Amino acid sequence: MSVDLPDADGVFRGRAEWQDSLYWENAVIHELGHVMDRAFGLTAAVRGEMDADFAELPEELTRESLADGGVNKFFYFLQPKDGRLGERARKELVAEAFDVLLRGEASSYNYRNLTERFPRTLAALRAALEIKLGPL
């Protein structure tokens, strides 16, 4: 099933574009993650942990194309600039991590990448959310 969804950042700016999505459950929670980030400053709250996790990534994951010629679907959530996470990528990573925290293994195809590669980020995000919302 395919569903059209608006992107949250576009909604905030008053110029949302509808995106066709086969992964609509992930897309809804991911966009809600952007809303929570904007409301609670989640990206800033997990910056240190995110940087520590990013520093330990295998170099291959920081490139758009994989060595075997495949496409690195995780690149969108990293978008490295000068060996560091790009600012846009930080927000995308927080939104995707929000989906992983809420839906666990039922979340996106990035569940494994996030749980294995960004464990400190996930733990810090959970803690930041629990301060604001109570136990998840």
N, C-alpha and C positions, 0 to 999 in steps of 0.2 A: 504494500500500500504506500502510495506517495502522498505527502501532505505539503501544502504551501505554508511556510512560516515566515514571520518577519524577523529580521536580525535586531537584537536588543540595542546595540550601539546606535543603529540607524533610528530606532524609535526615540532614543534620548535626544538625537539631533534633529528630529522631525523630518527625516528623509529615509525612512525604512524601505528596503527593497524586499520583496517576497522571494524566498529561496525555496526551490523544490527540493524535498528531502525524502529519501527512502528510509532514513534513520530518524524518523520524526520524534520518537520518544527521546532519543539522545539529544536531538536538536532543541526540543522544548526545555529539558533540564539544563542543557548547556547555556541556552540564552537566559534562563533564570539565574544561572551562575553569574552571568554578567551583571544582572540586576543586583544580586547580593553583593558582588564585588563593589559596585558603585555605591551601594548603601552603606557598606561596612568597611570599605578600604582593605579588602582582603589581599589584593596584590601587594600592597605595602607591608601587610602583616606577615607575609610568608617570604619576603624578598631574600633574606639571608639563607633560609633553608633551600629555596629554589636555586640560588647561586651555588650552594654546596653540592646539591644533586646534579646540577648541570655540569659542574667541574669534573664529575666522575663519569660522564657519558662516554661511551666509545666514540672515537672520532667519526666513524662512519655514520652514526646517527645525526651528526651535525651537518651532513650534506644532503642536498635535495635528491640526488640519485644514489642508489646503493651500488656497491661494487659489482653485484651480479646483473646490473642493468635495470633492476626494478626501481620503482618509485618509492621513496621514503615517505609514507603517509603520516609519519609523526613530525616531519619537518615543519608543517604549518604551525605546530605548537612550540617550535623552537626559534625558527627564523633568526639564526645567529648573526650578529653583527660584531665584527672585530673580536671574535672569540667569546662573545658574551650573548646572553639572551637579549633579543630585541624587546622593546617596551610593549609593542603590540602582542608579541608572542607570550609575554608574561600574563597578559589578561586572558588570552586564549587558553593558556595552560591552566590558569585558575578556574575558568569556566568549565573546562573539560574535567578537571579534578573534582569539581563540585558534582558533576554527573557520576563520576566513579564513587565518590563517598555516598551518594544517595542511592545509587542503583547497583553497586557492586559489580559482580561478573556480568550482569545483564546490561551493563553500560556499553559504551562504544567499543570499537575494535582497538581502542587505545588503552583498555583496562590493563592489559599486561605491561605495556610500556610505562604507564604511570605507576603501577604498584611496584614494579621491579626497579625502575629508573628514578623515580621521584618519591621515595618513601618518606623522607623528612618533610617534603612539601606537603604531602597528604596529611601527615600527622599534625603539622603546624596549621594547615587549613581547617582540619577538624577542631583543633583547640580554639582557633579564632572564631569559628562558627558557634561552638558550644558556649563561649563567653557571651555571645550576643543572643543565642536562641535557646540555650539549654542543651541537654544531651541529645545527640543524633541517634 
